[in-house]
Amino acid sequence: MTTRNALPRSAARSILLGLPLTLAMLATAGSASAQTAVKLEGTCEKLIVAGLDITQNCKDTMMNTVSRNRTSFDFSAWDGRVLSFSGSGAQQERTEETDALQPINLVVPSEKTNDGVVQGPLVAVGACSFSSPAAGKTAITCEANAAKGRYEARFVTDAKTPADAPKP
């Protein structure tokens, strides 16, 4: 897991404590101007864009970003497509002690064309869920419905604490 952010170094170190803490912090970032992006490595198990299954093209990295009060989970494919699930981090709910549910109200499918990247934000209804790691792994699962169809993604990552992370 690599981190790129505009937070002070001490805040960046706290993000590296582990995936559940990272995702919880990202979804509830307090500062309206805070921007954070976390790149996760693992296995993309599902990627469906407007009902079309493109899982075979899905990359084994994903991004979790926070910009102002928006949290997004961004999945990408080798053919240039990207699918973002976005919602207000302030609306995140706990479904279990270790599980979080992020309501989604926007999907942003995009693809590369000869004219550049074409994005088509769509109002959507759905959610992304993630949990504390079990046996060293955790999954991020997103599902949403929009005017152009069903959007789904599932990504599994090892939730490893970096060796240089501060001890809790």
JOCORNOR-V149450 format. One record per backbone hydrogen bond with DSSP energy under -0.5 kcal/mol. NH is the residue of the N-H (numbers start at 1). CO is the residue of the C=O. If there is no record, write none. Layout:
nh=(NH & NH)
co=(CO & CO)
This chain:
nh=(2 & 4 & 6 & 11 & 12 & 13 & 14 & 15 & 16 & 16 & 17 & 18 & 22 & 23 & 24 & 25 & 26 & 27 & 28 & 29 & 34 & 36 & 37 & 38 & 39 & 40 & 40 & 42 & 43 & 45 & 45 & 46 & 48 & 49 & 50 & 51 & 52 & 53 & 54 & 54 & 57 & 58 & 59 & 62 & 63 & 64 & 65 & 66 & 67 & 68 & 70 & 71 & 72 & 73 & 74 & 74 & 75 & 75 & 76 & 77 & 78 & 80 & 82 & 83 & 84 & 85 & 86 & 87 & 89 & 89 & 91 & 92 & 93 & 95 & 95 & 96 & 100 & 101 & 102 & 103 & 104 & 105 & 106 & 107 & 108 & 109 & 110 & 111 & 113 & 116 & 118 & 119 & 120 & 122 & 124 & 125 & 126 & 127 & 128 & 129 & 130 & 131 & 132 & 134 & 137 & 138 & 140 & 141 & 141 & 142 & 143 & 144 & 145 & 146 & 147 & 149 & 151 & 152 & 153 & 154 & 155 & 156 & 157 & 158 & 159 & 160 & 162 & 162 & 165)
co=(39 & 37 & 35 & 8 & 8 & 9 & 10 & 11 & 12 & 13 & 14 & 15 & 18 & 19 & 20 & 21 & 22 & 23 & 24 & 26 & 31 & 66 & 4 & 64 & 2 & 38 & 62 & 60 & 156 & 43 & 154 & 154 & 152 & 52 & 48 & 150 & 49 & 51 & 47 & 52 & 54 & 55 & 76 & 40 & 74 & 38 & 72 & 36 & 70 & 34 & 67 & 87 & 65 & 85 & 63 & 72 & 73 & 83 & 61 & 81 & 57 & 77 & 110 & 75 & 108 & 73 & 106 & 71 & 69 & 87 & 88 & 89 & 101 & 93 & 99 & 99 & 130 & 93 & 128 & 101 & 126 & 86 & 86 & 122 & 84 & 120 & 82 & 118 & 116 & 113 & 111 & 117 & 109 & 107 & 105 & 145 & 104 & 143 & 102 & 141 & 100 & 139 & 98 & 137 & 134 & 157 & 155 & 129 & 139 & 153 & 127 & 151 & 125 & 149 & 123 & 146 & 144 & 48 & 142 & 46 & 140 & 43 & 138 & 41 & 136 & 158 & 16 & 160 & 162)
